[in-house]
Amino acid sequence: MAEDGERKAALETVQADGTDGNCVTFVLHDEDHTLGNSLRYMVMKNPDVEFCGYCITHPSESKINFRIQTRVFSATHLHRPCLLLNRRGCPEPLCYSSSVSQLSGSQLRSPQPSLVPGALPAVEPFRKGLNDLMGVCQHVLNTFEKSMKEYRAQREEEMQ
C-alpha cells in the first residue's frame, strides 16, 4: 500500500512472455468505462491496430486492463496471437511477465522488448488515442463554453 507522501502510478504496462512490443496490456488505475470505451474507440480508428479491448477486472476495483495489438506487416513473419479471452470474455495474455514497467502521466515510453520487423509498437497507438481523445474533449469543452456564453448573453438581453 502506498504511503501518504507516495503516489501510486496511474499507468503500468504488462507484457506477455514470448510476445513482441506490438502486443501490450496497459493497466489504468482509478479509471472506469468512461475512459475505457472512449479510448478504445479512438485507438480502433488507427488502421495499424489489429486488436484493442479493455475490461474492468472486478466491480470493486477501479482499474482497467486495456489491451492493444498492432498489425505485423512482414509477409515472412508467422504472427502468433498473443491473447486469450477468459471466461468473462476479457482479453488476457498467455502468461504475464514478472517485469512490470511503471509509467505515470506524460512519461509514456515504449516497452523495451524487440519488435517484429514491420510492427508498430503498441504504445504508439495508445499515445495517439490519448492525444486524439484529449482533442475531442477540448473541442466539446470549447463548444460548451461558447454556447453557455451565448446563452448568458441572451438571458441578460431578455432581462433588460
Salt bridges, closest charged atoms under 4 A:
GLU12 OE2 - HIS29 NE2 2.49
GLU124 OE2 - ARG127 NH1 3.05
ASP132 OD2 - LYS128 NZ 2.79
